Amino acid sequence: MAVAEAQLYAKVTSKPRSRSISALLEPLLAKGFPAHIAQKALVATGQKTIEDAAKWLHSHCNDPSLDDPIPQEYALYLCPTGRLHSRLQDFWRESKRQCGKNRAHEVFPHVTLCDFFTCEDQKVELLYDVLKRVGDSFSQRFPPSISLTLHASPSYLGFFIDDSHANILKEFAVAFSSEASALPVRWNKKSFKLPLFLCCDMIVLSLDCHVKPSLKQFHLTLAHKFYPHHQKTLEQLAKCINPGEPCQWVAALYSRDMRFVHYQRLRALFQYKPQNIDELMINAGDLIYVDPTQQSDVGEGWVIGTSHRTGCRGFLPENYTEKAHESDTWVKHRYVGVSRVWLSIKQSDEADCKLFLLLRDNTLMKPLFSPQLSQNTVLRRGVLVMRHGERVDQVFGKSWLQQCLTADGKYYRADLNFPSSLPKRKDSLKQFECDPPLSCCGIFQARLTGEALLDQQLTVSHVYSSPALRCVQTAQHLLQGLRLNQKVKIRVEPGLFEWTKWEASKVIPNFMTVAELVEASYDIETSYRGNFPLSSLVQSESYEDYVSRSSEVIKQIITACPSKGVILIVGHGSSLASLTRPLTGLPNRDSNDLAQMVRKIPSLGMCFCEELKEENKWQMVNPPVKTLTHGANAAFNWRNVIMED
């Protein structure tokens, strides 16, 4: 390696390291990697270790863009660390649980010093030097504390840095941007591919980084672009951030792939091995870039995306993924410590200031952010609406019962996913065709979900169920998982039955009676009288009648359960919209939209609403637990598969 090139990569970075860049680059060059690809690998891994870069190169061996000279985009952020950072992360999680995801959740807590700018891979090491040099020059000028003011509006919540401290930080950002924008790059023509007319051994190219400092008022965003009715809840959570937490602030460089700035990001939940040549291999935890504009021609249940780990592109099943955050694909590079500061929050309300003083006691913080206690301390009353578990006809088709009857009409278990027995009923077993039970997997789903709710210490005070057997069974096994069977009884409410127009038999099923359910050992509240008698259910009711029935039944249930705790309602796929939307004041869906929505709701899919008693309204929040995702398991005949020629 030429002396000039060695000098270029031997710069000492702001973060103490045991190896220089030349020590990182040389082993990769010795393995035969071109310099521009080796540098790309180092930049993509934050220039940390040779092992990281080599692993990246191995993963990207089939990346079609590996040779493309595409620079990364960089931003300079002021980030809190230590206990303050932990408190902010607690707020992130709790605000997401109670109010759903908003724009602030896409990125970690930070103050933007310089907006994103491009920087060629060959200039990154010089960029590190600029950060260290400017940081050293400002080390004695940074304020001993940073004062923040909590600001709230119907669509924004965050801390604003007071002007006296913000001005010093802005000077730091301007100094960094000025020096970074003027960086030259020294190239050695023997190591890099350059045009033939460049004949001198060493040249200087003016490949400027156009770095712009943030001109907005410096702020740390807590929540952004949320529903206005969530403002009060978010403010209350923000006031629980301890103003006396010690914090080490750092100015850190982060990079992202500029090609995927406007893409969505998914995280793989499971491994998927391609079945066809156009499908993408993914491992659990992989991050996937998805262009929303390219999904219109993709089959239902599939997406086409690019793997962040390998750079390869292809189709993958959507239900193998969940949404990820924007910053999950970013790379952290070098940073400089600003100073050790204490967060001080200004409030005009004297009562709020007293609250902050109380919250200095860390023991008072724990109940507010503990996921196990949050249901009892933060939520006063909630409604958890859940779809039933997997039903047998969903797996074995409408003729499932014919597969399970002997010649003399007795039930037997034709597959392990059939229930071991059917509950006794006075009329014919054929009534189960219109009122099918849960499969064994459906029973497992319900019990597992109940156990997960128990882990979150969900306080269930009342349970309502549709009269459909699959719903009653789901409620029963949920209570068993919650260890509430014998303690909380199931109220069978006919008004919770699904839209009768969707009944394949075109008739109202002949449901099991309360007496038959009790005899079958279901924990039924026998004294309960439904708001809608069975006789009120009519065949092929209009959509308007179904919406009206659902709206009325949820109103009656809320009125009948004024005490604290969670009201658990087990219904059908349509129940998740038809019950929660009128409760939260949202307009009803169009019937066609409802049908499309129900197709996307899995077994045990759920919605959760909490009461804002002071405001006399309800709001939708994240459910206490996630749903269970699982794959298909086809029937297996060893004779046909193993013994066939």
Solvent accessible surface area in square Angstrom, and as a share of the most:
residue,aa,sasa,rsa
1,M,99,0.44
2,A,39,0.30
3,V,112,0.64
4,A,16,0.12
5,E,6,0.03
6,A,33,0.25
7,Q,101,0.45
8,L,9,0.05
9,Y,6,0.02
10,A,46,0.36
11,K,79,0.33
12,V,113,0.65
13,T,4,0.03
14,S,18,0.12
15,K,68,0.29
16,P,125,0.79
17,R,67,0.24
18,S,117,0.75
19,R,105,0.38
20,S,40,0.26
21,I,1,0.00
22,S,18,0.12
23,A,40,0.31
24,L,0,0.00
25,L,0,0.00
26,E,85,0.38
27,P,43,0.27
28,L,0,0.00
29,L,53,0.26
30,A,89,0.69
31,K,136,0.57
32,G,61,0.59
33,F,67,0.28
34,P,60,0.38
35,A,10,0.08
36,H,54,0.24
37,I,14,0.07
38,A,0,0.00
39,Q,3,0.01
40,K,30,0.13
41,A,0,0.00
42,L,2,0.01
43,V,1,0.01
44,A,20,0.16
45,T,24,0.14
46,G,0,0.00
47,Q,7,0.03
48,K,87,0.37
49,T,49,0.28
50,I,31,0.16
51,E,112,0.50
52,D,56,0.29
53,A,0,0.00
54,A,34,0.26
55,K,146,0.62
56,W,43,0.15
57,L,6,0.03
58,H,143,0.64
59,S,25,0.16
60,H,10,0.04
61,C,86,0.52
62,N,111,0.57
63,D,14,0.07
64,P,112,0.70
65,S,15,0.10
66,L,29,0.15
67,D,92,0.48
68,D,57,0.30
69,P,129,0.81
70,I,49,0.25
71,P,32,0.20
72,Q,31,0.14
73,E,26,0.12
74,Y,0,0.00
75,A,0,0.00
76,L,0,0.00
77,Y,13,0.05
78,L,0,0.00
79,C,10,0.06
80,P,2,0.01
81,T,47,0.27
82,G,50,0.48
83,R,134,0.49
84,L,1,0.01
85,H,56,0.25
86,S,51,0.33
87,R,34,0.12
88,L,1,0.00
89,Q,48,0.21
90,D,25,0.13
91,F,0,0.00
92,W,17,0.06
93,R,147,0.54
94,E,8,0.03
95,S,0,0.00
96,K,63,0.27
97,R,36,0.13
98,Q,1,0.00
99,C,13,0.08
100,G,16,0.15
101,K,83,0.35
102,N,11,0.05
103,R,123,0.45
104,A,11,0.09
105,H,4,0.02
106,E,29,0.13
107,V,24,0.14
108,F,44,0.18
109,P,2,0.01
110,H,36,0.16
111,V,0,0.00
112,T,35,0.21
113,L,0,0.00
114,C,0,0.00
115,D,73,0.38
116,F,50,0.21
117,F,8,0.03
118,T,53,0.31
119,C,0,0.00
120,E,49,0.22
121,D,19,0.10
122,Q,20,0.09
123,K,0,0.00
124,V,0,0.00
125,E,3,0.01
126,L,24,0.12
127,L,0,0.00
128,Y,0,0.00
129,D,21,0.11
130,V,0,0.00
131,L,0,0.00
132,K,70,0.30
133,R,125,0.46
134,V,4,0.02
135,G,6,0.06
136,D,81,0.42
137,S,76,0.49
138,F,17,0.07
139,S,57,0.37
140,Q,169,0.75
141,R,115,0.42
142,F,17,0.07
143,P,6,0.04
144,P,116,0.73
145,S,41,0.26
146,I,2,0.01
147,S,15,0.09
148,L,1,0.01
149,T,45,0.26
150,L,24,0.12
151,H,81,0.36
152,A,35,0.27
153,S,31,0.20
154,P,81,0.51
155,S,55,0.36
156,Y,33,0.13
157,L,1,0.01
158,G,0,0.00
159,F,1,0.01
160,F,47,0.20
161,I,0,0.00
162,D,28,0.15
163,D,96,0.49
164,S,76,0.49
165,H,34,0.15
166,A,4,0.03
167,N,80,0.41
168,I,39,0.20
169,L,0,0.00
170,K,64,0.27
171,E,77,0.34
172,F,1,0.00
173,A,0,0.00
174,V,73,0.42
175,A,29,0.23
176,F,0,0.00
177,S,5,0.03
178,S,66,0.43
179,E,67,0.30
180,A,0,0.00
181,S,32,0.21
182,A,75,0.58
183,L,16,0.08
184,P,65,0.41
185,V,1,0.00
186,R,108,0.40
187,W,29,0.10
188,N,10,0.05
189,K,67,0.29
190,K,164,0.70
191,S,47,0.31
192,F,16,0.07
193,K,184,0.78
194,L,38,0.19
195,P,70,0.44
196,L,180,0.89
197,F,161,0.67
198,L,48,0.24
199,C,112,0.67
200,C,64,0.38
201,D,88,0.46
202,M,61,0.27
203,I,18,0.09
204,V,99,0.57
205,L,49,0.24
206,S,94,0.61
207,L,61,0.30
208,D,65,0.34
209,C,0,0.00
210,H,139,0.62
211,V,11,0.06
212,K,144,0.61
213,P,27,0.17
214,S,12,0.08
215,L,156,0.78
216,K,148,0.63
217,Q,85,0.38
218,F,4,0.02
219,H,55,0.25
220,L,1,0.01
221,T,30,0.17
222,L,1,0.01
223,A,0,0.00
224,H,59,0.26
225,K,144,0.61
226,F,20,0.09
227,Y,146,0.56
228,P,87,0.55
229,H,64,0.29
230,H,6,0.03
231,Q,44,0.19
232,K,89,0.38
233,T,10,0.06
234,L,0,0.00
235,E,43,0.19
236,Q,98,0.43
237,L,7,0.04
238,A,1,0.01
239,K,37,0.16
240,C,11,0.07
241,I,0,0.00
242,N,7,0.04
243,P,9,0.05
244,G,13,0.12
245,E,5,0.02
246,P,28,0.17
247,C,1,0.01
248,Q,51,0.22
249,W,1,0.00
250,V,9,0.05
251,A,0,0.00
252,A,0,0.00
253,L,0,0.00
254,Y,23,0.09
255,S,0,0.00
256,R,34,0.12
257,D,27,0.14
258,M,70,0.31
259,R,93,0.34
260,F,16,0.07
261,V,36,0.21
262,H,166,0.74
263,Y,57,0.22
264,Q,92,0.41
265,R,20,0.07
266,L,18,0.09
267,R,75,0.27
268,A,2,0.02
269,L,66,0.33
270,F,79,0.33
271,Q,92,0.41
272,Y,22,0.09
273,K,122,0.52
274,P,52,0.33
275,Q,136,0.61
276,N,88,0.45
277,I,182,0.92
278,D,75,0.39
279,E,23,0.10
280,L,6,0.03
281,M,74,0.33
282,I,0,0.00
283,N,50,0.25
284,A,67,0.52
285,G,42,0.40
286,D,11,0.06
287,L,19,0.10
288,I,0,0.00
289,Y,7,0.03
290,V,3,0.02
291,D,20,0.11
292,P,60,0.38
293,T,114,0.66
294,Q,82,0.36
295,Q,40,0.18
296,S,103,0.67
297,D,143,0.74
298,V,24,0.14
299,G,48,0.46
300,E,156,0.70
301,G,39,0.38
302,W,89,0.31
303,V,12,0.07
304,I,24,0.12
305,G,2,0.02
306,T,15,0.09
307,S,1,0.01
308,H,66,0.30
309,R,81,0.29
310,T,16,0.10
311,G,10,0.09
312,C,35,0.21
313,R,133,0.48
314,G,4,0.04
315,F,57,0.24
316,L,0,0.00
317,P,12,0.07
318,E,88,0.39
319,N,92,0.47
320,Y,57,0.22
321,T,16,0.09
322,E,54,0.24
323,K,157,0.66
324,A,8,0.06
325,H,50,0.22
326,E,18,0.08
327,S,17,0.11
328,D,49,0.25
329,T,7,0.04
330,W,26,0.09
331,V,25,0.15
332,K,78,0.33
333,H,4,0.02
334,R,3,0.01
335,Y,71,0.27
336,V,16,0.09
337,G,46,0.44
338,V,8,0.05
339,S,28,0.18
340,R,157,0.57
341,V,0,0.00
342,W,136,0.48
343,L,4,0.02
344,S,51,0.33
345,I,22,0.11
346,K,114,0.48
347,Q,44,0.19
348,S,124,0.80
349,D,69,0.36
350,E,123,0.55
351,A,66,0.52
352,D,23,0.12
353,C,46,0.28
354,K,119,0.50
355,L,68,0.34
356,F,10,0.04
357,L,110,0.55
358,L,112,0.56
359,L,9,0.04
360,R,123,0.45
361,D,71,0.37
362,N,56,0.29
363,T,87,0.50
364,L,80,0.40
365,M,4,0.02
366,K,124,0.53
367,P,45,0.28
368,L,46,0.23
369,F,24,0.10
370,S,29,0.19
371,P,77,0.49
372,Q,90,0.40
373,L,71,0.35
374,S,0,0.00
375,Q,12,0.06
376,N,85,0.43
377,T,73,0.43
378,V,43,0.25
379,L,14,0.07
380,R,105,0.38
381,R,26,0.10
382,G,1,0.01
383,V,0,0.00
384,L,0,0.00
385,V,1,0.00
386,M,0,0.00
387,R,54,0.20
388,H,8,0.04
389,G,0,0.00
390,E,18,0.08
391,R,50,0.18
392,V,0,0.00
393,D,13,0.07
394,Q,111,0.49
395,V,67,0.39
396,F,44,0.18
397,G,31,0.29
398,K,129,0.55
399,S,52,0.34
400,W,1,0.00
401,L,0,0.00
402,Q,124,0.55
403,Q,75,0.33
404,C,0,0.00
405,L,41,0.20
406,T,56,0.33
407,A,120,0.93
408,D,103,0.54
409,G,38,0.36
410,K,133,0.56
411,Y,42,0.16
412,Y,103,0.39
413,R,97,0.35
414,A,48,0.37
415,D,53,0.28
416,L,146,0.73
417,N,24,0.12
418,F,1,0.01
419,P,8,0.05
420,S,82,0.53
421,S,76,0.49
422,L,22,0.11
423,P,19,0.12
424,K,168,0.71
425,R,24,0.09
426,K,189,0.80
427,D,55,0.28
428,S,61,0.39
429,L,51,0.25
430,K,120,0.51
431,Q,55,0.24
432,F,0,0.00
433,E,62,0.28
434,C,42,0.25
435,D,1,0.00
436,P,1,0.01
437,P,0,0.00
438,L,1,0.00
439,S,0,0.00
440,C,37,0.22
441,C,59,0.35
442,G,0,0.00
443,I,40,0.20
444,F,118,0.49
445,Q,7,0.03
446,A,0,0.00
447,R,94,0.34
448,L,66,0.33
449,T,12,0.07
450,G,0,0.00
451,E,77,0.35
452,A,33,0.25
453,L,0,0.00
454,L,56,0.28
455,D,91,0.47
456,Q,50,0.22
457,Q,78,0.35
458,L,11,0.05
459,T,66,0.38
460,V,9,0.05
461,S,34,0.22
462,H,35,0.15
463,V,0,0.00
464,Y,1,0.00
465,S,0,0.00
466,S,0,0.00
467,P,8,0.05
468,A,0,0.00
469,L,2,0.01
470,R,4,0.01
471,C,0,0.00
472,V,0,0.00
473,Q,13,0.06
474,T,0,0.00
475,A,0,0.00
476,Q,10,0.04
477,H,23,0.10
478,L,0,0.00
479,L,0,0.00
480,Q,57,0.25
481,G,3,0.03
482,L,4,0.02
483,R,173,0.63
484,L,35,0.17
485,N,49,0.25
486,Q,131,0.58
487,K,154,0.65
488,V,22,0.13
489,K,77,0.33
490,I,0,0.00
491,R,41,0.15
492,V,20,0.11
493,E,0,0.00
494,P,14,0.09
495,G,2,0.02
496,L,5,0.03
497,F,2,0.01
498,E,23,0.10
499,W,13,0.04
500,T,4,0.02
501,K,104,0.44
502,W,86,0.30
503,E,17,0.08
504,A,75,0.58
505,S,44,0.29
506,K,120,0.51
507,V,66,0.38
508,I,43,0.22
509,P,9,0.06
510,N,74,0.38
511,F,15,0.06
512,M,12,0.05
513,T,75,0.44
514,V,60,0.34
515,A,73,0.57
516,E,14,0.06
517,L,3,0.02
518,V,65,0.37
519,E,129,0.58
520,A,32,0.25
521,S,88,0.57
522,Y,28,0.10
523,D,9,0.04
524,I,10,0.05
525,E,47,0.21
526,T,77,0.45
527,S,85,0.55
528,Y,40,0.15
529,R,183,0.67
530,G,30,0.29
531,N,61,0.31
532,F,39,0.16
533,P,78,0.49
534,L,86,0.43
535,S,101,0.65
536,S,50,0.32
537,L,13,0.06
538,V,81,0.47
539,Q,106,0.47
540,S,63,0.40
541,E,12,0.06
542,S,51,0.33
543,Y,34,0.13
544,E,123,0.55
545,D,80,0.41
546,Y,4,0.02
547,V,20,0.11
548,S,68,0.44
549,R,15,0.06
550,S,4,0.02
551,S,34,0.22
552,E,62,0.28
553,V,0,0.00
554,I,4,0.02
555,K,119,0.50
556,Q,68,0.30
557,I,1,0.00
558,I,22,0.11
559,T,101,0.59
560,A,58,0.45
561,C,1,0.00
562,P,108,0.68
563,S,59,0.38
564,K,158,0.67
565,G,11,0.11
566,V,7,0.04
567,I,1,0.01
568,L,0,0.00
569,I,0,0.00
570,V,0,0.00
571,G,0,0.00
572,H,2,0.01
573,G,2,0.02
574,S,1,0.00
575,S,3,0.02
576,L,11,0.06
577,A,6,0.05
578,S,11,0.07
579,L,4,0.02
580,T,1,0.01
581,R,48,0.18
582,P,39,0.25
583,L,26,0.13
584,T,30,0.17
585,G,66,0.63
586,L,82,0.41
587,P,100,0.63
588,N,76,0.39
589,R,88,0.32
590,D,80,0.41
591,S,34,0.22
592,N,110,0.57
593,D,71,0.37
594,L,3,0.01
595,A,27,0.21
596,Q,105,0.47
597,M,33,0.15
598,V,20,0.12
599,R,158,0.58
600,K,163,0.69
601,I,22,0.11
602,P,68,0.43
603,S,19,0.12
604,L,1,0.01
605,G,2,0.02
606,M,16,0.07
607,C,31,0.19
608,F,0,0.00
609,C,0,0.00
610,E,4,0.02
611,E,28,0.12
612,L,24,0.12
613,K,129,0.55
614,E,105,0.47
615,E,63,0.28
616,N,141,0.72
617,K,69,0.29
618,W,25,0.09
619,Q,0,0.00
620,M,64,0.28
621,V,7,0.04
622,N,48,0.24
623,P,44,0.27
624,P,17,0.11
625,V,22,0.13
626,K,165,0.70
627,T,53,0.31
628,L,59,0.29
629,T,52,0.30
630,H,95,0.43
631,G,55,0.53
632,A,112,0.87
633,N,148,0.76
634,A,91,0.71
635,A,100,0.78
636,F,140,0.58
637,N,77,0.39
638,W,133,0.47
639,R,146,0.53
640,N,89,0.46
641,V,82,0.47
642,I,115,0.58
643,M,124,0.55
644,E,116,0.52
645,D,188,0.97
